[in-house]
Amino acid sequence: MLRPAFTRLAVAAGLTLLAAPAFAHDGHGGGFAAGFLHPVGGADHVLAMLAVGLWAAFRGGNAIPGWPAAFVAAMLAGFALAPIFGTLPGLEAMITSTVILLGGALALGFRAPVAAGATLIALAGAVHGYAHGLEMEGNALAFGSGFALATAALHGAGIAFGLGLTRLASSRLLQAAGGLAAAAGLVLAMA
């Protein structure tokens, strides 16, 4: 039976994600709405961002706030650099690799030191941010704010789900979720 606290977290995370389409009709044709919807529109982005939250929940402690913060900060830096440097060869492969790497680390039960995990996650965030910067529409500040908020929500959903899994059963289920993310990343890489 689900614990009430986990049920509330799962419902809140689900409602947060379901509420995203309501932003799609703000009439501005870009900006915040486009930025918010951008990360949730691609399986590679969603899987990587959920994997960050899941892995942080698995690691516990300072990784829970630190790893998502590292991802978002580096993502914003990558976003800012993309218009300056333009297209990077192999960017899509790098993005897909982050899904495989993050999911695989969790699947293998890798309890990285917080600083090392934050560094790896920041590199992943920079790659995702760079892609967002290349695909930006409208006002950069509004677009960046939108995708940063959506990313934080996906991290939060991953953390809530991960903590719930470990409380309900064991970290084995959480590792299995990482394995599924890595497998999905492999499928995306072959597509």
C-alpha positions in Angstrom: 0.0 0.0 0.0 1.3 3.5 -0.9 2.2 5.7 2.0 0.2 9.0 2.2 3.2 11.2 2.0 4.4 9.4 -1.2 1.0 9.6 -2.7 0.8 13.3 -2.1 4.2 13.8 -3.6 3.4 11.7 -6.6 0.1 13.5 -7.2 1.8 16.9 -6.8 4.5 16.0 -9.3 2.0 14.6 -11.7 -0.2 17.7 -11.5 2.8 19.9 -12.0 3.7 18.1 -15.2 0.0 18.0 -16.4 -0.3 21.7 -15.8 2.4 22.5 -18.4 0.0 22.6 -21.4 -1.9 25.4 -19.8 1.1 27.6 -20.5 1.0 26.8 -24.2 -1.6 29.4 -25.0 -0.1 32.5 -23.6 -0.3 34.1 -27.1 3.4 35.2 -27.2 4.6 32.6 -29.7 7.8 32.0 -27.9 9.3 33.1 -24.7 8.3 31.5 -21.4 5.7 29.0 -22.7 8.0 27.7 -25.5 10.9 27.4 -23.0 8.7 25.6 -20.5 7.4 23.1 -23.0 10.7 22.5 -24.8 12.2 20.1 -22.2 9.0 18.1 -21.8 8.7 17.8 -25.6 11.6 15.5 -26.1 12.1 12.0 -24.6 15.8 12.5 -24.4 15.5 15.6 -22.3 12.8 14.2 -20.1 14.7 11.0 -19.4 17.9 12.8 -18.6 16.2 15.2 -16.2 14.3 12.5 -14.4 17.4 10.4 -14.2 19.2 13.3 -12.4 16.4 13.4 -9.8 16.3 9.6 -9.4 20.1 9.3 -9.0 20.1 12.2 -6.5 17.4 10.4 -4.5 19.5 7.2 -4.7 22.6 9.0 -3.5 20.8 11.0 -0.9 22.1 13.7 1.4 23.5 16.8 -0.3 23.1 15.2 -3.7 19.3 15.8 -3.5 19.5 19.6 -3.7 23.0 19.8 -5.2 22.9 17.6 -8.3 19.7 19.2 -9.8 21.1 22.7 -9.0 24.4 21.8 -10.8 22.4 20.6 -13.8 20.2 23.7 -14.0 23.2 26.1 -13.5 25.3 24.4 -16.2 22.3 24.1 -18.4 21.8 27.9 -18.2 25.5 28.4 -19.0 25.3 26.1 -22.0 22.2 28.0 -23.1 24.1 31.3 -23.0 27.0 29.9 -25.0 25.0 28.3 -27.8 24.2 31.6 -29.7 27.9 32.6 -29.5 29.4 29.3 -30.8 26.6 27.9 -32.9 26.0 24.3 -33.9 28.2 21.6 -32.4 28.8 18.4 -34.3 27.4 15.4 -32.6 25.2 17.4 -30.2 22.3 15.0 -30.4 24.6 12.0 -29.8 25.9 13.8 -26.7 22.4 14.4 -25.4 21.5 10.8 -25.9 24.7 9.8 -24.2 23.7 11.7 -21.1 20.6 9.6 -20.8 22.6 6.4 -21.1 25.3 7.6 -18.7 23.0 9.0 -16.0 20.6 6.0 -16.2 23.5 3.6 -16.2 25.1 5.2 -13.2 21.9 4.7 -11.3 21.3 1.2 -12.6 24.8 0.1 -11.5 24.2 1.6 -8.0 27.1 4.1 -8.3 27.1 6.2 -5.2 29.4 8.9 -6.5 30.9 11.5 -4.1 28.6 14.5 -4.2 31.2 16.8 -5.9 32.1 14.1 -8.6 28.4 13.5 -9.3 27.7 17.2 -9.5 30.5 17.6 -12.1 29.2 14.8 -14.2 25.7 16.1 -14.0 26.8 19.6 -14.8 28.5 18.4 -18.0 25.2 16.8 -18.9 23.3 20.0 -18.1 25.6 22.0 -20.2 25.0 19.8 -23.2 21.2 20.0 -22.7 21.4 23.8 -22.2 23.4 24.2 -25.4 20.7 22.4 -27.4 18.1 24.6 -25.8 20.1 27.7 -26.7 20.2 26.6 -30.4 16.4 26.1 -30.4 15.4 29.2 -28.5 12.4 31.1 -29.6 11.5 34.7 -28.6 12.9 36.4 -25.6 16.0 34.6 -24.2 15.3 35.5 -20.6 11.7 34.3 -20.8 12.6 31.2 -22.7 15.5 30.3 -20.3 13.3 30.9 -17.3 10.7 28.6 -18.8 13.0 25.7 -19.5 14.8 26.1 -16.2 11.5 25.8 -14.3 10.4 22.8 -16.3 13.8 21.2 -15.7 13.5 21.8 -12.0 10.0 20.3 -12.0 11.3 17.2 -13.8 14.2 16.9 -11.3 11.7 17.2 -8.5 9.4 14.5 -10.0 12.5 12.2 -10.3 13.4 12.9 -6.7 9.9 12.4 -5.4 9.5 9.2 -7.3 13.0 7.9 -6.3 12.4 8.6 -2.6 9.0 7.0 -2.8 10.5 3.9 -4.5 13.2 3.5 -1.8 10.6 3.9 1.0 8.2 1.5 -0.5 10.6 -1.2 -1.4 14.3 -0.9 -1.8 16.9 0.8 -3.9 16.7 -2.1 -6.3 13.5 -0.7 -7.8 15.3 2.7 -8.2 18.2 1.0 -9.9 15.8 -0.8 -12.2 14.3 2.6 -13.1 17.9 3.8 -14.0 18.3 0.7 -16.1 15.1 1.5 -18.0 16.3 5.1 -18.6 19.6 3.8 -19.9 17.9 1.2 -22.1 15.6 4.0 -23.5 18.7 6.1 -24.2 20.1 3.2 -26.2 16.9 2.9 -28.2 17.0 6.6 -28.9 20.6 6.4 -29.9 19.8 3.6 -32.5 16.7 5.5 -33.9 
